[in-house]
Each structure stands twice: as C-alpha cells, then as structure tokens.
Amino acid sequence: MATDSSRPSLDDLARQLADAVPRNLKAIGGDLERNFKSLLQTGLAKMDLVTREEYDLQVAVLQRTREKLEALEERIEELERAAQR
C-alpha cells in the first residue's frame, strides 16, 4: 500500500500532464495545468470512490471485527472442550 508521501496529489498530476505538453505549447502551461486539474477533479468526482479517511476507518472496523471473531472462536472451542469433559 502506498504511503501518503508516495501518492501524487491532483496538483502533482496536473503539473505532470502540463509538463508533458510539447514545448511549443508551453506558453499556455499555467492554463493547461489548471484545466488538467479541473478535468481530473471532475473525472474523479464522477467515480464511486471513497476517501482515504473512509477507507482507513473501514480497515480499522474490519480489524476490530476480526479480533472479536477470533475471540469468539476461541471461546466456542473452550466451551466445546468443557462440554466434552
């Protein structure tokens, strides 16, 4: 999983796209960068994506659920062993 520092921001992506434009169009580079950023924001907004915060929250919920499940499984095993005695 990528860390926050290794994930490019929309500004970084827009800048990279603008930098990839041929040199003879560099005069409009600032406008291109703003337009690329706007296009990226619009495209991402149309996708059914979750934020990093939402994702991290769900990872934490899943981890707690796994821990509870493992504890319940252990308890069931203990009860089954006790019932067999």
N, C-alpha and C positions, 0 to 999 in steps of 0.2 A: 504494500500500500504506500502510496506516495505521501511524503510529508508536506506540510503547508509550504515550506520553503522551496520545494521542488515543483509545485504546481504553478503554472503560469496564470496570471490574472488576465482579465479581459483587456486591460490596458497593454499588458505584455503581448498578448496575441494580436491585438490591433496594430501595435508597433511593428511586430514581426511581419505582418501582412503588408503594411505600408513600406517596410524596408525591402520587401521582395519585388516591389514595383520597379519597372525599368527606369534607368537614370533620367531619361528624357521626360519622365512624368514626375520626377521628384519635387518639382516646384509646387505641386499641389499636395505634397506629402502630408501636411497637417490636416488638410481637409479629408484626405483619404483615411488617415488614421482615425479621425472622428467618425467617418462614415463606416469604416470597418467595425469599430467598437459598437456603433448603433446597430449594425446588421447582426453582429454576434449576440448582443443583448436581446434583440427581437427573436432571433432563432432559438436561443436558449429558453426564452420565456415561453415559447410555443411547445417546448418539450415537457414531458411529465417527469421533471427531475425533483429531487429532494435536496435541501441544503446540507452542507457539511454538519451543521448543528443537529438537524433532524436525523441524519444518518448516525452520528455519534450517539445520540440519545437511544436510538433503536439497538445499536450494538450493546450499550450498557444494559438495556432491558433484557435483551437476549441472554447476556452473560448471567444476570441475576436469575433468570428463568432456568437456565442450565444448572446453576448451583442448587436451586430449590429442587429440581428434578432429581439430581444426583443424591441429595439428602433424603428425599422421599424413597428413592430406590434402595438406599442403604437401610432405611427404617423398615421397609417391607421385608427385606432379606432378614433383618434381625427378628422381626415378628414371625416369619415363616420358620426360622431356626428354633425359636422359642416354642412354637406350636408343635413342632416335631418331637420335642423332648417329653 
